[in-house]
Amino acid sequence: MFENSSIIVGLEVGTSKVCAVVGELSADGALNIVGLGQSKSRGVRKGEISDAPKAEEDIRHAIVEAEQMADVEIRSAYLGVTGGHLRGFNNRGVHPVVSADREISEDDVQDVIKNAKTINLPAQNHVIHAIRQHFLVDGQDGIGNPVGMLGSRVEVDVHVVHGSLNRLQNAIRCVKGLQLEVDDIVFNGLASSLALLTNEQKELGSLVIDVGGGTTDYVVYGNGIIKHTGVLAVGGDHVSNDLAYGLKVPLGRAERLKLEHGSAMVEEADKGQTVMLPNEVGIPAKVISLENLRRIMSLRCEEIFQLIAQDLDHTGALDYLRGGVFLCGGGARIPQIARLAEQVLQMPVTLGKTNSISGLKSALDQPEFATAIGLVKFGSFQHRKKAARASLTEGIKSTLGQIFKRS
């Protein structure tokens, strides 16, 4: 049994699956994945809760399975969120330095970040992340930490991710209904990028695309920082729906066809090939053209990448991408999808692999677990920050105690 303080749980309530990953943070700060639980998701549509009782039941199954594997009691989790209502944009905050000696303090830094967060959002929206990009002091840019510098004006560029508070609360309430605390909510795309990218890839400039069941999340890094984020309310489920409609088969059969015979590219060898669907209760046998099946899939996958390319071109984020594209999510399992993405995006595309984490090999190598693993990694960063703050506070208390003893 692990110490509960060193246990961090990531919970992704997705459209096709609910996934809970348990991580253990060692004394030296190394992260080790020790448990994994998953359940088929029935109460989520396009990344958002559509049937709360069913979603709660599926979350419970995933949590119990993760508890049994890790041999821990889960009391709280970092919750991944997504949905078509989420938006990301860059904003700048400004703050005048008022101290007599013009030295920038930690308070000045907190004030300028606060100013960058106070943006003119609709009343019902909530800021999920305000991620620092870099500071400017009297117009000098590219500053990582301005504390201790001299200046009369400090500015900060932040990337803000926000969404509808009510729609975010639906997922939070499902988790709290199971007597679990939500440590924090995290944008799924950010979590996936934390799991996959090394610091070098963030510096070079990389795009992470997480193709889920109901949504596709993407994040652009450049010069080590987040430059752009986005969500498309399109994912692997839409491919299955297209197949059901185009091939005139029930949705369940379409899903099986996608998994067993699907591909994101149509090859010359596919022409003239057929797939025989056997007779099932109430459903007659049917012969399906393999070329048609793969063309339907290819068109939908191509549309996803084209929409991302258009958005990146419009925002200028393509200029940062020298490290290529990393795919994850269940949709990344579609054969030839990386090759199709390369053709559309005109840059190298690889299947993302989790980095700098040890533990369950079965989970670490699977693209569909990247988000939940990234949530644990996000939690480990928060854990370390809290520990550092607690250590600093203890140090100050100890110093003050010694001073008072002497006096």
Secondary structure, 3 states (H helix, E strand, C coil): CCCHHHEEEEEEECCCEEEEEEEEECCCCCEEEEEEEEEECCCEECCEECCHHHHHHHHHHHHHHHHHHHCCCCCEEEEEECCCCCEEEEEEEEEECCCCCCECCHHHHHHHHHHHHCCCCCCCEEEEEEEEEEEEECCEEEECCCCCCECCEEEEEEEEEEEEHHHHHHHHHHHHCCCCEEEEEEEHHHHHHHHHCCHHHHHHCEEEEEECCCCEEEEEEECCEEEEEEEECCCHHHHHHHHHHHHCCCHHHHHHHHHHHCCCCCCHHHCCCEEEECCECCECCEEEEHHHHHHHHHHHHHHHHHHHHHHHHHHCHHHHCCCCEEEECHHHHCCCHHHHHHHHHCCCEEECCCCCCEECHHHHCCHHHHHHHHHHHHHHHHHHHHHHHHHHHHHHHHHHHHHHHHC
